[in-house]
Amino acid sequence: MSSLKLYIIRLFVLFIPETRGFSIKRFLYRWAGAKIGENVRICSSAIILGSGKLKIGSNTWVGQNVMLLASKEIEIGKNVDIGPKVYIGNGTHVIEPNSERIAGKGKSIKIIIGNGTWLGVNSTILPGVVVGDKVVVGAGSLVNTKLESYTVAVGSPAKAIKIWDVKTQNWIPCKR
């Protein structure tokens, strides 16, 4: 994506009502280099930054004040719901205890969010995370490791509390 184009878009979308003009916003983010599917709805207060790759699948909702920082690659599936104030960013640092700064050389690690997933309000998705299909990430949760498909995960760090059993069509509590 082009950082300059994203900056220009940011100035423009602030004048579009929060939950209106989705087709204009899709067009603008595609112009900046993002791969945006059909019927993706991005709220005007969402902030998208970075020179990495961003792919958002069809029928995905990007809520109010979401921050997507794509310094490498962020891949969001189709039919995903991203609640307000969610942070998804793939930039981090190598930890260097013997240097003047412990936050050493910067690095970026790909993030994948599976189809049909719901990221609750104020949740955080850290670099290198893979979230499976149809996962529920509870409000305020911090996801720092892989989450398997069909789970509900909550907390900081997020832990699976139940998993959908396809055979019985019931939620099964996870052992903690």
C-alpha positions in Angstrom: 0.0 0.0 0.0 1.0 3.6 -0.5 1.5 5.5 2.8 1.1 8.8 1.0 -2.2 7.7 -0.6 -3.4 6.4 2.8 -2.7 9.8 4.3 -4.7 11.5 1.6 -7.5 9.1 2.1 -7.5 9.7 5.8 -8.0 13.5 5.2 -10.9 12.8 2.9 -12.9 10.0 4.7 -13.2 12.2 7.8 -15.8 14.1 5.9 -17.8 11.0 5.0 -20.4 10.1 7.6 -19.2 7.2 9.8 -21.5 4.5 8.4 -22.1 5.9 5.0 -20.2 6.0 1.7 -18.8 2.5 2.0 -18.4 2.2 -1.8 -16.3 5.4 -1.9 -14.1 4.1 0.9 -13.6 0.8 -0.8 -12.6 2.6 -4.0 -10.2 4.8 -2.1 -8.5 2.0 -0.2 -8.2 -0.1 -3.4 -6.6 3.0 -5.0 -4.0 3.0 -2.2 -3.2 -0.7 -3.0 -5.3 -2.6 -0.5 -7.2 -5.7 -1.8 -10.8 -5.0 -0.6 -13.6 -7.5 -1.3 -17.2 -6.8 -2.3 -19.5 -5.2 0.3 -16.7 -4.4 2.8 -17.9 -1.7 5.1 -15.2 0.4 6.7 -16.2 3.1 9.2 -14.8 6.6 8.6 -13.0 6.7 11.9 -11.0 3.5 11.2 -7.3 4.2 10.7 -5.4 2.2 8.1 -1.6 2.8 8.0 1.5 1.2 6.6 3.3 0.3 3.5 2.6 -3.5 3.8 -0.1 -5.6 2.2 -3.8 -5.5 3.4 -6.4 -7.9 2.2 -10.0 -7.8 3.5 -12.5 -10.4 2.3 -16.0 -9.7 1.1 -18.8 -8.8 3.5 -16.5 -7.7 6.3 -17.3 -5.0 8.8 -14.5 -2.7 10.1 -15.9 -0.8 13.1 -15.4 2.6 14.6 -11.9 3.6 15.6 -10.3 0.4 14.4 -6.6 0.7 13.8 -4.9 -1.5 11.1 -1.1 -1.0 11.0 0.1 -3.1 8.0 3.9 -3.0 8.0 4.0 -6.5 6.4 0.8 -8.3 5.6 -2.6 -8.4 7.2 -5.1 -10.9 5.7 -8.7 -10.6 7.0 -11.1 -13.2 5.7 -14.7 -12.8 4.5 -17.7 -12.2 6.7 -15.5 -10.9 9.6 -16.9 -8.5 12.2 -14.3 -6.2 13.7 -15.7 -4.3 16.7 -14.9 -0.7 17.7 -11.4 0.2 18.9 -9.8 -3.1 17.7 -6.0 -2.9 17.1 -4.4 -5.2 14.5 -0.7 -4.5 13.8 2.2 -6.6 12.6 5.1 -4.5 13.6 7.3 -5.4 16.6 10.9 -5.3 17.7 13.7 -7.8 18.5 14.4 -7.7 22.2 18.1 -6.6 22.8 18.9 -6.5 26.5 22.6 -5.6 25.8 22.0 -2.5 23.8 21.0 1.0 24.9 17.4 0.3 24.0 15.8 -3.0 24.7 13.4 -2.5 21.8 15.9 -3.3 19.1 15.6 -3.8 15.4 12.1 -3.6 14.0 10.5 -6.6 12.4 7.0 -7.4 10.9 5.2 -10.7 11.0 2.1 -11.6 9.0 -1.3 -11.7 10.7 -4.2 -13.9 9.4 -7.8 -13.5 10.6 -10.1 -16.4 9.4 -13.5 -16.3 7.7 -16.6 -15.5 9.8 -14.6 -14.4 12.9 -15.8 -11.7 15.3 -13.3 -9.5 17.1 -14.9 -7.9 20.1 -14.6 -4.3 21.1 -11.2 -3.1 22.2 -9.4 -6.4 21.4 -5.8 -6.5 20.2 -4.3 -8.8 17.6 -0.5 -8.9 17.9 2.2 -9.7 15.2 2.3 -13.3 13.9 -1.1 -14.3 15.1 -3.3 -16.7 13.2 -7.0 -16.6 14.2 -9.0 -19.5 12.7 -12.4 -19.4 11.1 -15.5 -18.5 13.1 -13.6 -17.5 16.3 -15.1 -15.1 18.8 -12.5 -12.9 20.5 -14.0 -11.4 23.6 -14.1 -7.7 24.3 -10.8 -6.4 25.6 -8.9 -9.5 24.8 -5.2 -9.6 23.8 -4.4 -12.3 21.2 -0.8 -13.2 21.1 -0.9 -16.8 19.9 -2.8 -18.9 17.4 -6.5 -19.5 18.0 -8.1 -22.6 16.5 -11.3 -22.4 14.4 -14.7 -22.5 16.2 -13.5 -21.3 19.6 -14.5 -18.5 22.0 -11.4 -16.9 23.5 -11.2 -14.2 26.2 -8.7 -12.5 28.4 -5.2 -11.1 28.4 -3.6 -13.2 27.0 -6.7 -14.6 25.2 -7.4 -18.3 26.1 -10.1 -20.5 24.6 -13.0 -21.0 27.0 -15.2 -23.1 24.8 -15.1 -24.8 21.4 -17.9 -25.7 19.0 -18.4 -29.5 18.6 -19.4 -30.1 15.0 -20.8 -33.6 15.8 -23.1 -32.6 18.7 -23.7 -29.0 17.5 -22.9 -27.8 21.0 -20.4 -25.6 22.8 -17.9 -27.6 24.9 -16.1 -25.9 27.7 -12.3 -25.9 27.5 -10.2 -27.1 30.4 -8.3 -24.2 31.9 
